[in-house]
């Protein structure tokens, strides 16, 4: 929040007011800075909300990274399994073709 620096002095009637007239009787804060104080409170609330969002983002990012790692491992395992099954299928086809050729040769 930018600090507001007034360009003009306070009006004379405000300057002549007693301190009791310039201070909130409930909280003791000067009415002259109460507005700035309230604005800072609102900004702080907004920043706390934003921090919670980002904290959640960090947690979500960690979960997503772990899920990605798990899926990558699964994918690699599926590739290995697929290669193995393809090899088995290939040799099975070769075996069947050779048996058929032998059968034809016997005739």
ABEGO torsion letter per residue (X at the ends): XBBBBBABBBBAAAAABBAAAABBAAAGBBAAAAAAAAAAAAAAAAAAAAAAAAAAAAAAAAAAAAAAAAAAAAAAAAAAAAAAAAAAAAAAAAAAAAAAAAAAAAX
